[in-house]
């Protein structure tokens, strides 16, 4: 599995939660999988 920087992870989560961009669009914008975006968003919601 590829390792992603903390900065990139934060940008991905912020794009979805703060800018209300769909998970699919966020995945396309950052060239990552949809499942990664879902995982990061879920982690953020659980851990704050």
C-alpha atoms as an extended CHARMM CRD file, in Angstrom:
* protein
*
        48  EXT
         1         1  UNK       CA              0.0000000000        0.0000000000        0.0000000000  PROA      1               0.0000000000
         2         2  UNK       CA              1.2350000000        3.4680000000       -0.8620000000  PROA      2               0.0000000000
         3         3  UNK       CA              2.0020000000        5.8600000000        1.9770000000  PROA      3               0.0000000000
         4         4  UNK       CA              0.3570000000        9.2890000000        1.9030000000  PROA      4               0.0000000000
         5         5  UNK       CA              1.6030000000       12.3570000000        3.7540000000  PROA      5               0.0000000000
         6         6  UNK       CA             -0.3470000000       13.7900000000        6.6650000000  PROA      6               0.0000000000
         7         7  UNK       CA             -0.7550000000       17.0020000000        4.6620000000  PROA      7               0.0000000000
         8         8  UNK       CA             -2.3740000000       15.1780000000        1.7530000000  PROA      8               0.0000000000
         9         9  UNK       CA             -4.6410000000       13.2050000000        4.0770000000  PROA      9               0.0000000000
        10        10  UNK       CA             -5.8060000000       16.4350000000        5.7340000000  PROA      10              0.0000000000
        11        11  UNK       CA             -6.4710000000       18.0710000000        2.3570000000  PROA      11              0.0000000000
        12        12  UNK       CA             -8.5140000000       15.0730000000        1.2000000000  PROA      12              0.0000000000
        13        13  UNK       CA            -10.6760000000       15.0730000000        4.3400000000  PROA      13              0.0000000000
        14        14  UNK       CA            -11.1100000000       18.8570000000        4.2650000000  PROA      14              0.0000000000
        15        15  UNK       CA            -12.1730000000       18.8100000000        0.6220000000  PROA      15              0.0000000000
        16        16  UNK       CA            -14.9870000000       16.4150000000        1.4490000000  PROA      16              0.0000000000
        17        17  UNK       CA            -16.1120000000       17.6600000000        4.8630000000  PROA      17              0.0000000000
        18        18  UNK       CA            -15.5190000000       21.4060000000        4.6170000000  PROA      18              0.0000000000
        19        19  UNK       CA            -16.0510000000       22.0560000000        0.9160000000  PROA      19              0.0000000000
        20        20  UNK       CA            -18.8260000000       19.4740000000        0.4960000000  PROA      20              0.0000000000
        21        21  UNK       CA            -17.1860000000       17.8310000000       -2.5100000000  PROA      21              0.0000000000
        22        22  UNK       CA            -18.3740000000       14.2840000000       -3.1840000000  PROA      22              0.0000000000
        23        23  UNK       CA            -16.1060000000       11.3810000000       -2.3020000000  PROA      23              0.0000000000
        24        24  UNK       CA            -15.8600000000       10.3950000000       -5.9630000000  PROA      24              0.0000000000
        25        25  UNK       CA            -14.7910000000       13.9070000000       -7.0180000000  PROA      25              0.0000000000
        26        26  UNK       CA            -12.2840000000       14.1770000000       -4.1710000000  PROA      26              0.0000000000
        27        27  UNK       CA            -10.7630000000       10.8590000000       -5.2530000000  PROA      27              0.0000000000
        28        28  UNK       CA            -10.4580000000       12.1270000000       -8.8270000000  PROA      28              0.0000000000
        29        29  UNK       CA             -9.0050000000       15.5010000000       -7.7940000000  PROA      29              0.0000000000
        30        30  UNK       CA             -6.2740000000       13.9310000000       -5.6510000000  PROA      30              0.0000000000
        31        31  UNK       CA             -5.7480000000       10.8340000000       -7.8460000000  PROA      31              0.0000000000
        32        32  UNK       CA             -6.4910000000        8.4080000000       -5.0340000000  PROA      32              0.0000000000
        33        33  UNK       CA             -9.0090000000        5.6130000000       -4.6660000000  PROA      33              0.0000000000
        34        34  UNK       CA            -12.5470000000        6.2200000000       -3.5280000000  PROA      34              0.0000000000
        35        35  UNK       CA            -12.0350000000        3.6920000000       -0.7380000000  PROA      35              0.0000000000
        36        36  UNK       CA             -9.0730000000        5.6860000000        0.6150000000  PROA      36              0.0000000000
        37        37  UNK       CA            -11.2020000000        8.8300000000        0.7930000000  PROA      37              0.0000000000
        38        38  UNK       CA            -13.9600000000        6.9060000000        2.5680000000  PROA      38              0.0000000000
        39        39  UNK       CA            -11.4370000000        5.4560000000        5.0460000000  PROA      39              0.0000000000
        40        40  UNK       CA             -9.8730000000        8.8410000000        5.8290000000  PROA      40              0.0000000000
        41        41  UNK       CA            -13.2520000000       10.5270000000        6.3050000000  PROA      41              0.0000000000
        42        42  UNK       CA            -14.4210000000        7.7140000000        8.5790000000  PROA      42              0.0000000000
        43        43  UNK       CA            -11.2350000000        7.9470000000       10.6630000000  PROA      43              0.0000000000
        44        44  UNK       CA            -11.6480000000       11.7100000000       10.9780000000  PROA      44              0.0000000000
        45        45  UNK       CA            -15.2480000000       11.3940000000       12.1410000000  PROA      45              0.0000000000
        46        46  UNK       CA            -14.3170000000        8.7510000000       14.7350000000  PROA      46              0.0000000000
        47        47  UNK       CA            -11.1510000000       10.4140000000       16.0240000000  PROA      47              0.0000000000
        48        48  UNK       CA            -11.9730000000       14.0630000000       15.5080000000  PROA      48              0.0000000000
